[in-house]
């Protein structure tokens, strides 16, 4: 679809913005009225992070993951996490080939561009932890051999926040591996009506065509790293992270990885709107999805949501100009 470009020939911000808008518009053909969460998932992809979709069943989490994979012509695999799932069911296994007279590695479903880890909190901590290396280093080590995962590589994990029976809460160390936590929520009346009408005869996902290819995505991921972040904005991110640790409103503050994630997500957000530099709003609008799952409110704040606590914290910090 596009000609190859080298590392020094990254797409211009306006070119990248045009591609990104085509991608978002294409996904909106099957996910109605959810432009903001769709955009946040795309930000996660371009920033090289992973996404935790937390919502009730039937709100379009699986459809969103499939639509993203189809739109970038990427390989999609869905892993249904259950209590009896083993790490080898996710990562792969080494088997003996009688024809070749040697052992061969048989890749698991993790070796895909878009991986849907469905109901991640229903499997055991051992299997949950098998994702950690893959998500963090984009590789899998089995029996002393490292297998590199494809690029782009995005894990979209889902969990149902309302069901607790038969679930294993994700530990803080694993939650910290997700760049963004996003909730889709129910559609408004007009969007739900449009969805019903469009699916009267067929599912729009079945006819969804790619609008980008994997090279396009990799080029834009590379371009994200060149987005300028002023030193005042770097200080703003550091001050925000420190505030979560010392304000007394959280028993667990944002980790250094969280600050780095906010930095990279802000760069991706700037590219989404066609800028080659960040502004304070890029950071402010991503604080809740990037930090809300990485901090733990103090017991005295039990009646206040984590999102509200973070928004109130933002109001106490001077915004750089």
Backbone as numpy.savetxt, mean C-alpha at the origin, in Angstrom:
# Nx Ny Nz CAx CAy CAz Cx Cy Cz
4.36 -0.27 -24.64 3.54 0.94 -24.64 4.40 2.19 -24.64
5.50 2.15 -23.91 6.38 3.30 -23.86 7.78 2.88 -24.22
8.57 3.83 -24.72 9.95 3.53 -25.01 10.73 3.47 -23.73
11.82 2.72 -23.74 12.62 2.57 -22.54 13.34 3.88 -22.26
13.44 4.25 -20.99 14.18 5.43 -20.59 15.16 5.03 -19.52
16.28 5.69 -19.48 17.28 5.39 -18.49 16.99 6.08 -17.18
17.84 5.84 -16.20 17.63 6.41 -14.87 17.70 7.93 -14.92
18.46 8.50 -15.88 18.57 9.94 -15.97 17.52 10.54 -16.90
16.60 9.70 -17.37 15.56 10.18 -18.27 14.19 9.85 -17.69
14.02 10.20 -16.43 12.75 9.95 -15.77 11.66 10.78 -16.42
10.40 10.30 -16.40 9.33 11.07 -17.01 9.13 12.40 -16.29
8.88 13.47 -17.07 8.62 14.78 -16.48 7.38 14.69 -15.60
7.29 15.56 -14.56 6.14 15.49 -13.66 4.79 15.53 -14.38
4.65 16.38 -15.40 3.37 16.45 -16.09 3.08 15.19 -16.88
4.12 14.58 -17.45 3.95 13.30 -18.14 3.53 12.23 -17.16
4.21 12.19 -15.99 3.85 11.22 -14.96 2.43 11.46 -14.47
2.06 12.72 -14.29 0.70 13.04 -13.82 -0.34 12.52 -14.80
-0.09 12.69 -16.10 -1.03 12.21 -17.11 -1.19 10.69 -17.03
-0.09 9.99 -16.85 -0.14 8.53 -16.73 -0.92 8.12 -15.47
-0.62 8.80 -14.37 -1.25 8.44 -13.10 -2.75 8.69 -13.16
-3.16 9.80 -13.78 -4.59 10.10 -13.88 -5.30 9.06 -14.75
-4.64 8.58 -15.81 -5.23 7.51 -16.63 -5.41 6.26 -15.79
-4.43 5.97 -14.94 -4.51 4.79 -14.09 -5.66 4.91 -13.09
-5.76 6.05 -12.43 -6.83 6.25 -11.45 -8.20 6.23 -12.12
-8.31 6.90 -13.26 -9.59 6.92 -14.00 -10.00 5.51 -14.41
-9.02 4.70 -14.80 -9.33 3.33 -15.23 -9.85 2.50 -14.07
-9.24 2.64 -12.90 -9.70 1.89 -11.73 -11.09 2.36 -11.32
-11.36 3.64 -11.50 -12.68 4.17 -11.14 -13.79 3.62 -12.03
-13.45 2.96 -13.09 -14.48 2.32 -13.92 -15.14 1.16 -13.20
-14.44 0.61 -12.21 -15.01 -0.53 -11.47 -15.19 -0.25 -9.98
-14.51 0.77 -9.45 -14.68 1.19 -8.05 -15.25 2.59 -8.08
-16.52 2.74 -7.76 -17.22 4.00 -7.97 -17.18 4.89 -6.72
-16.90 6.18 -6.96 -16.99 7.17 -5.89 -15.93 7.04 -4.81
-14.78 6.46 -5.13 -13.72 6.25 -4.13 -12.38 6.75 -4.63
-12.39 7.96 -5.20 -11.15 8.46 -5.82 -10.03 8.66 -4.79
-10.36 9.14 -3.61 -9.31 9.39 -2.62 -8.60 8.09 -2.18
-9.33 7.04 -1.76 -8.61 5.81 -1.42 -7.90 5.17 -2.60
-8.47 5.28 -3.81 -7.77 4.76 -4.99 -6.45 5.50 -5.18
-6.49 6.82 -5.05 -5.27 7.61 -5.19 -4.25 7.23 -4.14
-4.71 6.97 -2.92 -3.78 6.59 -1.85 -3.13 5.24 -2.14
-3.86 4.31 -2.71 -3.27 3.03 -3.09 -2.20 3.24 -4.16
-2.49 4.10 -5.12 -1.50 4.41 -6.16 -0.27 5.08 -5.56
-0.48 5.97 -4.58 0.64 6.58 -3.87 1.50 5.49 -3.22
0.85 4.51 -2.58 1.59 3.41 -1.97 2.40 2.64 -2.99
1.82 2.39 -4.16 2.54 1.67 -5.22 3.76 2.46 -5.68
3.59 3.75 -5.98 4.68 4.56 -6.50 5.76 4.82 -5.45
5.37 4.85 -4.18 6.33 5.07 -3.10 7.09 3.80 -2.73
6.71 2.69 -3.34 7.39 1.42 -3.03 6.98 0.84 -1.70
5.78 1.20 -1.22 5.30 0.68 0.06 4.26 -0.40 -0.12
3.56 -0.70 0.98 2.50 -1.69 0.97 1.29 -1.11 1.69
0.13 -1.67 1.41 -1.13 -1.06 1.84 -1.95 -2.04 2.67
-2.50 -1.56 3.77 -3.43 -2.33 4.58 -4.83 -1.76 4.37
-5.71 -2.55 3.77 -7.10 -2.15 3.56 -7.93 -2.74 4.69
-8.46 -1.88 5.53 -9.24 -2.35 6.68 -10.68 -1.88 6.52
-11.57 -2.82 6.27 -12.98 -2.46 6.11 -13.82 -3.72 6.17
-15.13 -3.52 6.24 -16.06 -4.64 6.31 -16.11 -5.36 4.96
-16.57 -6.62 4.93 -16.64 -7.35 3.66 -17.59 -6.69 2.67
-17.26 -6.85 1.38 -18.15 -6.41 0.33 -18.01 -4.96 -0.08
-16.96 -4.28 0.36 -16.80 -2.87 0.01 -15.87 -2.65 -1.18
-15.33 -3.73 -1.75 -14.55 -3.60 -2.98 -13.06 -3.75 -2.82
-12.60 -4.32 -1.72 -11.16 -4.43 -1.49 -10.49 -5.34 -2.54
-11.08 -6.51 -2.77 -10.52 -7.43 -3.76 -10.62 -6.85 -5.16
-11.73 -6.23 -5.47 -11.93 -5.63 -6.79 -10.90 -4.54 -7.05
-10.60 -3.74 -6.03 -9.60 -2.69 -6.17 -8.24 -3.27 -6.51
-7.84 -4.33 -5.81 -6.54 -4.94 -6.06 -6.48 -5.53 -7.47
-7.54 -6.21 -7.89 -7.57 -6.79 -9.23 -7.54 -5.71 -10.31
-8.29 -4.64 -10.08 -8.35 -3.56 -11.06 -6.99 -2.88 -11.21
-6.28 -2.70 -10.11 -4.95 -2.11 -10.18 -4.01 -3.00 -10.99
-4.03 -4.30 -10.71 -3.15 -5.22 -11.43 -3.45 -5.22 -12.92
-4.72 -5.25 -13.28 -5.08 -5.24 -14.71 -4.69 -3.94 -15.37
-4.82 -2.84 -14.65 -4.56 -1.53 -15.24 -3.09 -1.31 -15.56
-2.18 -2.02 -14.86 -0.75 -1.87 -15.13 -0.18 -3.09 -15.84
-1.07 -3.99 -16.27 -0.66 -5.21 -16.98 0.27 -6.05 -16.11
-0.04 -6.08 -14.81 0.79 -6.83 -13.88 0.17 -8.16 -13.49
0.99 -9.03 -12.93 0.51 -10.34 -12.47 -0.13 -10.18 -11.10
-1.30 -10.75 -10.94 -2.06 -10.66 -9.69 -2.23 -12.04 -9.09
-2.00 -12.13 -7.78 -2.27 -13.37 -7.05 -2.98 -13.02 -5.75
-3.95 -13.85 -5.41 -4.70 -13.67 -4.16 -4.36 -14.82 -3.23
-4.00 -14.50 -2.00 -3.70 -15.50 -0.99 -4.76 -15.39 0.09
-5.55 -16.45 0.27 -6.56 -16.46 1.31 -5.92 -16.97 2.60
-5.71 -16.08 3.54 -5.02 -16.45 4.78 -6.00 -17.13 5.73
-5.67 -18.34 6.11 -6.48 -19.14 7.02 -5.58 -19.66 8.14
-6.19 -20.26 9.15 -5.43 -20.71 10.31 -4.46 -21.84 9.99
-4.69 -22.58 8.90 -3.81 -23.70 8.56 -2.83 -23.37 7.45
-2.76 -22.11 7.03 -1.83 -21.73 5.97 -0.40 -21.75 6.51
0.52 -22.31 5.72 1.92 -22.41 6.11 2.76 -21.38 5.38
3.92 -21.01 5.93 4.80 -20.07 5.23 5.16 -20.51 3.82
5.36 -21.82 3.62 5.70 -22.30 2.28 4.55 -22.12 1.29
3.31 -22.05 1.81 2.18 -21.80 0.92 2.21 -20.38 0.37
2.94 -19.51 1.04 3.06 -18.12 0.62 4.33 -17.89 -0.18
5.45 -18.38 0.34 6.75 -18.07 -0.24 7.16 -19.01 -1.36
6.80 -20.28 -1.23 7.24 -21.28 -2.19 7.97 -22.40 -1.49
8.42 -23.39 -2.27 9.05 -24.56 -1.68 10.06 -25.14 -2.67
11.08 -25.76 -2.13 12.07 -26.45 -2.95 11.68 -27.91 -3.07
11.56 -28.40 -4.31 11.15 -29.78 -4.55 12.21 -30.48 -5.41
12.22 -31.79 -5.29 13.17 -32.57 -6.07 12.58 -32.93 -7.42
13.32 -32.67 -8.49 12.90 -33.00 -9.85 13.62 -34.26 -10.30
12.84 -35.33 -10.47 13.46 -36.58 -10.91 13.98 -36.47 -12.33
13.37 -35.61 -13.14 13.83 -35.46 -14.53 15.20 -34.81 -14.59
15.43 -33.79 -13.77 16.72 -33.10 -13.78 17.70 -33.65 -12.75
17.19 -34.47 -11.86 18.06 -35.05 -10.85 18.58 -34.03 -9.86
17.81 -32.97 -9.60 18.25 -31.93 -8.68 17.01 -31.27 -8.07
17.27 -30.42 -7.06 16.18 -29.70 -6.41 15.89 -28.41 -7.18
14.61 -28.09 -7.27 14.17 -26.87 -7.95 13.28 -26.06 -7.01
13.39 -24.75 -7.15 12.54 -23.87 -6.35 11.23 -23.63 -7.09
10.14 -23.91 -6.40 8.81 -23.65 -6.97 8.25 -22.40 -6.29
8.21 -21.26 -7.01 7.78 -20.00 -6.38 6.35 -20.06 -5.87
6.12 -19.40 -4.74 4.77 -19.28 -4.21 4.06 -18.07 -4.78
2.84 -17.82 -4.37 2.06 -16.71 -4.93 2.62 -15.33 -4.60
3.57 -15.26 -3.66 4.17 -13.97 -3.33 4.94 -13.40 -4.51
5.33 -14.26 -5.46 6.10 -13.82 -6.62 5.16 -13.27 -7.70
4.57 -12.14 -7.41 3.65 -11.46 -8.31 3.83 -9.96 -8.14
3.26 -9.20 -9.06 3.37 -7.74 -8.96 2.41 -7.17 -7.92
1.16 -7.64 -7.94 0.17 -7.20 -6.97 -0.30 -8.44 -6.21
-0.05 -8.47 -4.91 -0.42 -9.62 -4.08 -1.50 -9.18 -3.10
-2.65 -9.85 -3.16 -3.72 -9.57 -2.21 -3.63 -10.57 -1.07
-3.23 -10.10 0.10 -3.16 -10.94 1.30 -4.49 -10.80 2.02
-5.43 -11.66 1.66 -6.81 -11.51 2.10 -6.99 -12.03 3.52
-7.57 -11.18 4.39 -7.81 -11.51 5.80 -6.53 -12.00 6.47
-5.52 -11.16 6.40 -4.20 -11.49 6.94 -4.25 -11.84 8.42
-5.18 -11.23 9.15 -5.22 -11.48 10.59 -5.91 -12.80 10.96
-6.25 -13.62 9.99 -6.85 -14.93 10.28 -5.81 -16.05 10.32
-4.59 -15.77 9.95 -3.57 -16.79 9.95 -2.69 -16.66 11.19
-1.84 -17.63 11.43 -1.01 -17.66 12.63 0.12 -16.64 12.55
0.65 -16.20 13.68 1.77 -15.26 13.66 2.96 -15.78 12.85
3.18 -17.09 12.86 4.32 -17.63 12.10 4.16 -17.36 10.61
2.96 -17.57 10.09 2.73 -17.32 8.67 2.68 -15.83 8.38
2.11 -15.05 9.31 2.13 -13.60 9.14 3.56 -13.09 8.99
4.45 -13.60 9.83 5.83 -13.12 9.82 6.58 -13.53 8.56
6.07 -14.55 7.86 6.74 -14.97 6.62 6.68 -13.89 5.56
5.74 -12.95 5.72 5.63 -11.85 4.77 6.66 -10.75 5.03
7.22 -10.70 6.25 8.02 -9.55 6.65 9.22 -9.32 5.74
10.00 -10.36 5.48 11.18 -10.17 4.63 10.77 -9.78 3.23
9.73 -10.45 2.71 9.28 -10.15 1.35 8.85 -8.70 1.23
8.10 -8.21 2.22 7.60 -6.84 2.16 8.71 -5.82 2.37
9.67 -6.16 3.20 10.70 -5.20 3.58 11.86 -5.17 2.59
12.36 -6.35 2.21 13.55 -6.40 1.36 13.24 -6.79 -0.09
11.97 -7.09 -0.37 11.55 -7.48 -1.72 12.32 -8.68 -2.24
12.55 -9.61 -1.32 13.20 -10.86 -1.67 12.76 -11.92 -0.68
13.01 -13.17 -1.04 12.66 -14.30 -0.19 13.89 -15.18 -0.06
14.24 -15.55 1.17 15.39 -16.43 1.42 14.89 -17.78 1.91
15.18 -18.81 1.17 14.81 -20.17 1.54 16.01 -21.08 1.35
16.34 -21.81 2.42 17.45 -22.77 2.40 18.74 -22.13 1.90
18.99 -20.90 2.38 20.25 -20.22 2.07 20.30 -19.56 0.71
19.22 -19.61 -0.05 19.20 -19.01 -1.39 18.20 -17.86 -1.39
18.64 -16.71 -1.91 17.77 -15.52 -1.97 17.14 -15.41 -3.35
15.82 -15.31 -3.36 15.06 -15.14 -4.59 14.49 -13.72 -4.62
14.80 -12.97 -5.68 14.36 -11.58 -5.79 12.94 -11.55 -6.34
12.11 -10.72 -5.74 10.72 -10.57 -6.17 10.63 -9.63 -7.37
9.56 -9.73 -8.15 9.43 -8.86 -9.33 9.22 -7.41 -8.94
9.41 -6.53 -9.91 9.18 -5.10 -9.71 8.27 -4.58 -10.82
7.24 -3.84 -10.45 6.85 -3.42 -9.10 6.29 -4.58 -8.28
6.32 -4.40 -6.97 5.80 -5.40 -6.05 5.03 -4.68 -4.96
3.74 -4.99 -4.85 2.87 -4.33 -3.87 2.02 -5.38 -3.17
2.08 -5.41 -1.85 1.19 -6.24 -1.05 0.03 -5.38 -0.57
-1.18 -5.82 -0.91 -2.39 -5.19 -0.38 -3.02 -6.20 0.56
-2.92 -5.94 1.85 -3.47 -6.85 2.86 -4.83 -6.33 3.32
-5.73 -7.25 3.59 -7.05 -6.86 4.09 -7.29 -7.49 5.45
-8.07 -6.80 6.26 -8.54 -7.40 7.50 -9.89 -6.77 7.84
-10.74 -7.58 8.45 -12.06 -7.14 8.85 -11.98 -6.64 10.28
-12.25 -5.36 10.52 -12.08 -4.82 11.88 -13.17 -5.22 12.86
-14.23 -5.87 12.38 -15.37 -6.16 13.25 -15.39 -7.58 13.80
-14.59 -8.49 13.22 -14.61 -9.88 13.65 -13.33 -10.20 14.41
-13.49 -10.74 15.61 -12.33 -11.03 16.44 -12.15 -12.53 16.68
-13.22 -13.32 16.49 -13.13 -14.75 16.74 -12.29 -15.40 15.65
-11.30 -16.19 16.07 -10.46 -16.89 15.10 -9.47 -15.99 14.39
-9.15 -14.83 14.99 -8.18 -13.93 14.36 -6.98 -13.75 15.27
-5.88 -13.35 14.66 -4.63 -13.09 15.38 -4.24 -11.63 15.09
-4.36 -10.74 16.06 -4.04 -9.34 15.80 -2.63 -9.18 15.24
-2.49 -8.30 14.26 -1.17 -8.06 13.68 -0.28 -7.35 14.69
0.91 -7.85 14.94 1.81 -7.18 15.90 2.30 -5.85 15.33
2.76 -4.99 16.24 3.22 -3.66 15.82 4.34 -3.75 14.79
5.22 -4.76 14.91 6.33 -4.89 13.98 5.85 -5.15 12.56
4.72 -5.85 12.42 4.20 -6.11 11.08 3.37 -4.92 10.58
2.60 -4.30 11.46 1.85 -3.12 11.05 2.78 -2.04 10.53
3.97 -1.95 11.13 4.92 -0.91 10.75 5.46 -1.12 9.34
5.26 -2.34 8.78 5.72 -2.61 7.41 4.76 -2.06 6.36
3.55 -1.69 6.78 2.58 -1.15 5.83 2.73 0.37 5.76
2.93 0.88 4.57 3.09 2.30 4.40 1.80 3.05 4.72
0.66 2.50 4.27 -0.62 3.17 4.43 -1.67 2.22 4.96
-2.54 2.74 5.81 -3.76 2.02 6.17 -4.93 2.83 5.63
-5.77 2.16 4.85 -6.84 2.84 4.13 -8.16 2.15 4.41
-9.21 2.93 4.51 -10.56 2.39 4.61 -11.36 2.85 3.40
-12.03 1.92 2.73 -12.84 2.27 1.57 -14.18 2.87 1.98
-14.83 2.24 2.95 -16.14 2.72 3.39 -17.23 2.39 2.38
-18.47 2.65 2.77 -19.60 2.40 1.89 -19.69 3.50 0.83
-20.16 3.16 -0.37 -20.34 4.21 -1.39 -21.54 5.07 -1.06
-21.57 6.28 -1.63 -22.76 7.10 -1.47 -23.89 6.55 -2.37
-25.05 7.12 -2.24 -26.22 6.58 -2.94 -26.02 6.60 -4.46
-25.51 7.71 -4.99 -25.35 7.82 -6.44 -24.34 6.80 -6.96
-23.23 6.61 -6.24 -22.21 5.66 -6.67 -22.71 4.23 -6.60
-23.46 3.92 -5.54 -23.99 2.56 -5.42 -25.03 2.28 -6.51
-25.82 3.27 -6.85 -26.80 3.10 -7.93 -26.09 2.87 -9.26
-25.02 3.65 -9.51 -24.26 3.47 -10.76 -23.64 2.09 -10.82
-23.13 1.61 -9.68 -22.53 0.27 -9.63 -23.56 -0.79 -10.01
-24.77 -0.68 -9.45 -25.82 -1.66 -9.75 -26.19 -1.65 -11.23
-26.29 -0.48 -11.81 -26.66 -0.38 -13.22 -25.57 -0.94 -14.13
-24.30 -0.63 -13.81 -23.21 -1.08 -14.68 -23.00 -2.59 -14.60
-23.37 -3.19 -13.46 -23.17 -4.62 -13.32 -24.43 -5.42 -13.63
-25.43 -4.76 -14.20 -26.68 -5.46 -14.52 -26.46 -6.59 -15.51
-25.58 -6.38 -16.48 -25.35 -7.40 -17.51 -24.00 -8.09 -17.36
-22.98 -7.36 -16.92 -21.65 -7.96 -16.77 -20.84 -7.15 -15.78
-19.77 -7.75 -15.29 -18.87 -7.08 -14.35 -17.88 -6.24 -15.14
-17.82 -4.91 -14.90 -16.87 -4.06 -15.63 -15.43 -4.52 -15.52
-15.10 -5.24 -14.44 -13.73 -5.72 -14.27 -13.33 -6.69 -15.37
-14.31 -7.44 -15.89 -14.00 -8.44 -16.93 -13.49 -7.80 -18.21
-13.90 -6.57 -18.48 -13.50 -5.91 -19.72 -12.46 -4.81 -19.50
-11.92 -4.72 -18.30 -10.95 -3.67 -17.99 -9.63 -3.95 -18.72
-9.13 -2.94 -19.43 -7.90 -3.06 -20.21 -6.77 -2.29 -19.53
-5.52 -2.72 -19.74 -4.38 -1.98 -19.18 -4.25 -0.60 -19.80
-3.85 0.37 -18.99 -3.56 1.71 -19.50 -2.08 2.06 -19.32
-1.36 1.26 -18.54 0.08 1.40 -18.36 0.70 0.02 -18.43
2.03 -0.03 -18.51 2.70 -1.31 -18.38 3.68 -1.24 -17.21
4.33 -2.34 -16.92 5.21 -2.40 -15.75 6.39 -1.44 -15.88
6.89 -1.24 -17.11 7.99 -0.29 -17.30 7.56 1.12 -16.92
6.32 1.49 -17.29 5.81 2.81 -16.92 5.84 2.98 -15.40
5.36 1.96 -14.69 5.29 2.06 -13.23 6.69 2.15 -12.63
7.61 1.33 -13.10 8.97 1.37 -12.57 9.64 2.72 -12.82
9.38 3.31 -13.99 9.94 4.62 -14.28 9.40 5.67 -13.31
8.10 5.60 -13.03 7.51 6.59 -12.12 7.96 6.35 -10.68
8.15 5.09 -10.29 8.70 4.82 -8.97 10.09 5.41 -8.83
10.86 5.34 -9.90 12.19 5.93 -9.89 12.10 7.45 -9.83
11.11 8.01 -10.54 10.94 9.47 -10.54 10.56 10.01 -9.17
9.83 9.21 -8.38 9.42 9.65 -7.04 10.64 10.02 -6.20
11.70 9.26 -6.35 12.90 9.48 -5.52 13.58 10.81 -5.84
13.29 11.40 -7.01 13.93 12.66 -7.38 13.08 13.87 -7.03
11.88 13.66 -6.45 11.03 14.78 -6.04 11.72 15.55 -4.91
11.82 16.85 -5.06 12.54 17.67 -4.08 11.73 17.85 -2.80
12.39 17.69 -1.67 11.78 17.93 -0.36 12.67 18.93 0.37
12.14 20.14 0.59 12.91 21.19 1.24 13.30 20.77 2.65
14.43 21.29 3.12 14.91 20.92 4.46 13.91 21.31 5.54
13.14 22.38 5.31 12.12 22.77 6.28 11.03 21.72 6.39
10.71 21.05 5.28 9.70 19.99 5.30 10.25 18.73 5.97
11.54 18.49 5.79 12.18 17.36 6.49 12.09 17.59 8.00
12.38 18.81 8.43 12.26 19.14 9.85 10.82 18.98 10.34
9.87 19.34 9.49 8.44 19.23 9.83 8.07 17.77 10.10
8.56 16.86 9.26 8.28 15.44 9.46 8.91 14.94 10.76
10.15 15.35 11.01 10.85 14.94 12.23 10.13 15.47 13.47
9.70 16.73 13.43 8.98 17.32 14.55 7.66 16.59 14.81
6.99 16.20 13.75 5.74 15.48 13.89 5.97 14.11 14.54
6.99 13.41 14.09 7.30 12.10 14.68 7.66 12.25 16.15
8.46 13.26 16.47 8.84 13.49 17.87 7.63 13.85 18.72
6.70 14.58 18.14 5.51 14.98 18.89 4.68 13.78 19.29
4.60 12.77 18.44 3.84 11.57 18.80 4.51 10.81 19.95
5.83 11.00 20.10 6.56 10.27 21.14 6.56 11.00 22.48
6.43 12.34 22.44 6.63 13.12 23.66 5.41 13.93 24.07
4.32 13.86 23.34 3.15 14.67 23.67 2.39 14.14 24.88
2.59 12.87 25.23 1.86 12.25 26.32 0.51 11.69 25.90
0.14 11.86 24.63 -1.15 11.37 24.16 -1.04 9.99 23.52
0.19 9.50 23.38 0.41 8.17 22.79 1.37 7.39 23.68
1.09 6.09 23.84 2.04 5.24 24.56 3.07 4.66 23.60
2.75 4.65 22.32 3.70 4.24 21.30 3.69 5.29 20.20
4.83 5.95 20.00 4.93 6.98 18.98 5.38 6.43 17.65
5.48 7.31 16.68 5.88 6.92 15.33 7.36 6.52 15.30
7.65 5.44 14.60 9.02 4.95 14.49 9.78 5.73 13.42
11.11 5.61 13.39 11.87 6.23 12.29 11.42 5.72 10.92
11.01 4.43 10.84 10.49 3.91 9.58 9.21 4.64 9.17
8.40 5.02 10.16 7.19 5.77 9.87 7.51 7.13 9.27
8.52 7.82 9.83 8.93 9.10 9.28 9.45 8.97 7.86
10.23 7.93 7.61 10.73 7.70 6.26 9.57 7.39 5.30
8.58 6.64 5.79 7.43 6.33 4.97 6.64 7.58 4.61
6.47 8.49 5.59 5.77 9.74 5.34 6.53 10.59 4.33
7.84 10.59 4.43 8.69 11.32 3.49 8.49 10.80 2.08
8.57 9.48 1.89 8.45 8.89 0.55 7.03 9.02 0.02
6.03 8.86 0.88 4.64 8.99 0.43 4.35 10.42 -0.02
4.92 11.42 0.67 4.73 12.81 0.27 5.35 13.06 -1.10
6.50 12.46 -1.35 7.11 12.58 -2.68 6.19 12.00 -3.76
5.63 10.83 -3.48 4.72 10.20 -4.45 3.48 11.05 -4.66
2.96 11.64 -3.57 1.78 12.49 -3.68 2.06 13.70 -4.56
3.24 14.29 -4.43 3.61 15.42 -5.27 3.63 15.02 -6.75
4.17 13.84 -7.04 4.21 13.38 -8.43 2.81 13.13 -8.97
1.90 12.64 -8.13 0.52 12.37 -8.55 -0.13 13.64 -9.09
0.17 14.78 -8.48 -0.46 16.03 -8.92 0.42 16.80 -9.89
1.56 16.21 -10.31 2.36 16.81 -11.36 3.40 17.81 -10.91
3.85 17.72 -9.65 4.90 18.61 -9.17 6.20 17.85 -8.99
7.33 18.56 -9.14 8.62 17.94 -8.87 9.17 18.39 -7.51
8.30 18.89 -6.64 8.68 19.31 -5.31 7.49 19.10 -4.37
7.78 18.94 -3.09 6.73 18.73 -2.08 6.33 20.06 -1.46
5.09 20.09 -0.98 4.59 21.22 -0.19 4.02 20.65 1.12
3.78 21.49 2.12 3.28 20.99 3.40 2.00 20.16 3.29
1.11 20.54 2.37 -0.15 19.80 2.24 0.07 18.35 1.83
1.15 18.06 1.08 1.44 16.67 0.72 1.65 15.83 1.98
2.27 16.43 2.97 2.53 15.72 4.22 1.28 15.66 5.08
0.60 16.78 5.21 -0.56 16.87 6.11 -1.67 15.90 5.71
-1.93 15.75 4.41 -3.03 14.89 4.01 -2.70 13.40 4.08
-1.42 13.09 4.33 -1.01 11.69 4.42 -0.69 11.26 5.86
-0.72 12.20 6.79 -0.36 11.87 8.17 -1.24 10.76 8.73
-2.56 10.85 8.55 -3.45 9.83 9.13 -3.26 8.47 8.47
-3.33 8.34 7.14 -3.14 7.00 6.56 -1.76 6.40 6.79
-0.73 7.25 6.95 0.63 6.72 7.14 0.92 6.40 8.61
0.37 7.18 9.54 0.76 7.03 10.95 -0.28 6.37 11.84
-1.55 6.35 11.45 -2.60 5.94 12.39 -2.45 4.50 12.86
-1.88 3.61 12.05 -1.72 2.21 12.45 -0.37 1.96 13.12
0.44 2.99 13.24 1.79 2.83 13.81 1.90 3.41 15.22
0.87 4.12 15.66 0.90 4.73 17.00 -0.22 4.12 17.84
-0.04 4.16 19.14 -1.05 3.64 20.07 -1.42 4.75 21.05
-2.70 5.16 21.07 -3.11 6.24 21.98 -2.96 5.83 23.44
-2.75 6.82 24.27 -2.69 6.58 25.71 -4.08 6.21 26.23
-4.16 5.45 27.34 -5.47 5.06 27.89 -6.39 6.24 28.14
-5.82 7.37 28.49 -6.64 8.55 28.78 -7.32 9.09 27.52
-6.86 8.66 26.35 -7.42 9.15 25.09 -8.34 8.11 24.46
-8.87 7.19 25.26 -9.65 6.08 24.73 -10.89 6.54 23.96
-11.43 7.69 24.31 -12.65 8.17 23.66 -12.36 8.99 22.39
-11.10 9.19 22.10 -10.72 9.97 20.92 -10.08 9.04 19.90
-10.50 9.11 18.65 -9.94 8.24 17.62 -8.49 8.63 17.35
-7.73 7.65 16.87 -6.33 7.90 16.54 -6.21 8.98 15.47
-7.11 8.93 14.48 -7.08 9.93 13.42 -7.26 11.34 13.98
-8.20 11.47 14.91 -8.46 12.80 15.49 -7.26 13.27 16.32
-6.64 12.35 17.05 -5.47 12.71 17.84 -4.35 13.25 16.93
-4.14 12.58 15.80 -3.08 13.01 14.88 -3.42 14.36 14.26
-4.68 14.55 13.92 -5.09 15.84 13.34 -4.93 16.97 14.36
-5.25 16.69 15.62 -5.08 17.72 16.66 -3.59 18.00 16.89
-2.78 16.96 16.78 -1.33 17.14 16.93 -0.78 18.02 15.81
-1.29 17.81 14.60 -0.86 18.63 13.47 -1.12 20.11 13.72
-2.24 20.40 14.36 -2.63 21.80 14.60 -1.70 22.49 15.57
-0.95 21.71 16.36 -0.05 22.33 17.35 1.31 22.65 16.75
1.59 22.16 15.55 2.91 22.36 14.95 2.85 23.50 13.94
3.85 24.38 13.95 3.90 25.44 12.93 4.16 24.83 11.55
3.42 25.29 10.56 3.56 24.78 9.20 4.66 25.55 8.49
5.65 24.89 7.94 6.74 25.60 7.23 6.22 26.31 6.00
6.83 27.44 5.69 6.43 28.21 4.52 7.56 28.23 3.51
